Amino acid sequence: MNYTPNELENLTFKRSVVGGYSEDMVNEVLDKIIEDYTAYIRENIELKDRVAVLNEAILHYKNIEESLQNTLLVAQQTSEEIKKNGYQKAENIVKEAEIKAQKIINEANQEVLKIRFEYEELKKKLHSYKSRVESLLLSQLEILKPMVEEEGVESK
């Protein structure tokens, strides 16, 4: 900037003796220059203020962006952690289910062995009972045989 509005306002031209400029004309031009120059300075100040406000807004939005990025990062980490915990819980549930299933199978196998043992015991008892009944019947037949033979001899 060469002149401030005040410098332009206080500027005076020297008069030349021959054919000088019209003072009213020069003053009118200077008034318009001062008016324009003042408007430009005012506009420049307004634009600087506006740039400052916009820079503050940009800074504000950059802070929001950074905050959102941090939030997104935390959300991603939390998501991964939840996912990992979910897989671990699922694995634990499967392991527990496998252990319970194996326990049930082992108990069932023990029950089968117990039932087989009882079956074999009952089979032995039945065989023993059958043998005793058969022996008893044979002994009864032996006792009855002489009686039947005597009756057969008497009836002939």
Secondary structure, DSSP 8 states (H G I E B T S, - for coil): ----HHHHHH------SSS---HHHHHHHHHHHHHHHHHHHHHHHHHHHHHHHHHHHHHHHHHHHHHHHHHHHHHHHHHHHHHHHHHHHHHHHHHHHHHHHHHHHHHHHHHHHHHHHHHHHHHHHHHHHHHHHHHHHHHHHHHHHHHHHHHHHHH-
